[in-house]
Amino acid sequence: MEDCTFVIFGATGNLSQVKLLPALYRLDVAGRLPEGLKIVGFGRRDWDDETWRGQVRDWLAGKATDAEVLERFCERLYFFRGDLGDEQVYPALRDLLTSGARFSPNLVFYLAIRPADFGVVSRLLGTVGLNQEDGGWRRLVIEKPFGYDLESAESLNLRLNRNFQETQIFRIDHYLGKGTVQNLLVFRFANLMLEPLWNRNYIDHVQIIHSESLGVGGRAGYYDGAGALRDMLQSHLLQVLTLVAMEPPANLDAESLRDEKVKVLRSIRPIPQSAVNAHAFRAQYAAGTVNGEKVPGYLDEQDVPEHSVTETYAALKVFIDNWRWRGVPFYLRTGKRMKTGNSIVSIRFKHPPQQLFRETQIDRLKPNWILLNLQPNECIRIEMQVKQQGLELRAETTRLDASYCGINQEQLDAYEALLLDIIEGDHSLFLRYDEVSWAWKVVDPILKVWAVERDFIHTYPPGSWGPSEADRLFIGQDHRWRNTLENDEE
Ligand code: BG6
């Protein structure tokens, strides 16, 4: 693997502390970092290399169990002091990075900063030529949100493209780094027995559900302007949907994969503004008691404006109008302050065509499900009907679990896989701009309607599965939210 230098803008911020440095450290432990990889923290604080190293040691305390690797890791760290909006500091950054042999000419610029600053940093890197791939590659990494709606995403992209080519840009959606999300591809395309069933002839509907038990915490400054639809649904859940619904790609290279994902997004039936209420539902958590503890409602959280109607819960029904999926509803749902934190993809099959068991004790035959639990446990489960033991002809549900279900395996953090891909230049798990843009097109009509309907929002008690009114999205009488692996009825 080629040496490279990671320049982290916003090095002293939360993302850097909680995700990036720990992930880079763990890659070092696993022996996956190139020997000459260096990490330059770009920040405003009056720090030098030693202070930065001390800080990172503190951040990793408790996570870093191998003192020798920790020392090796800290030796990779350098600090560059500057204000990211100050054009005077960029020549010095260029000189630091490009003169002498200390740093590899292959550079990753990781923008762990507010999206509002993406444009300025990419421009200033361009003004000093740090975007030019002369002698080494240059990669720009950005995190969602990629814009605020279709229009702002477009203008952000234009700004980035003034200085960086699409091939240099890595747009992170950390869901694509999660093991089970990648497993979706293996599960679908490495098993012949699924493919013939994976379509509208056999599948009744699909649910993609992400629930969190925590509230918005101290993030209202960002969250109140975003809401659940932008924060989770337009990004992570639509990405998961593309992997569930896509056609087998021509091969596993990044463009083939992303071409197929884009085809799914393009095939989603547009939701006219007049039909938004039939397709989307929003709500906000109220104050209440969870496990005997009082928790504030969204409106009482720090930094939330008094009459905010920002949704902390969003549900969406979409149809994919192609040969494989036409007529099959895909229900997507996300919420904060829900009963438990869990993410699951549930695929419900249709009933067998003949009601053979009608005259027997098996009155209500349950359908088959394939359940892919993304977190907290990774699990793939198939639910089937079998005969109960005994003289009567009764059925019961049996579960076929993939062998690792329930085993407390040490989980890789999504960032480890993604950072390694950046170093290796593999775009497969990063979003191409057309994916971002088509995903905005799906939710844009809803955002527009919700932006003007500001007098009322449903609420739900904390620690619940959200308001029952969301059930109005279901098109089948027997459709219910499948909240977790275990409970299908609550
Ligand atoms: C982030 C959202 O992108 O994803 C958060 O901004 C959300 O609001 C988080 O909590 C969920 O990610 P994970 O990996 O904890 O499921």
Residues whose N, C-alpha, C, O or C-beta is under 5 A from the ligand:
A	BS01	BG6	D231
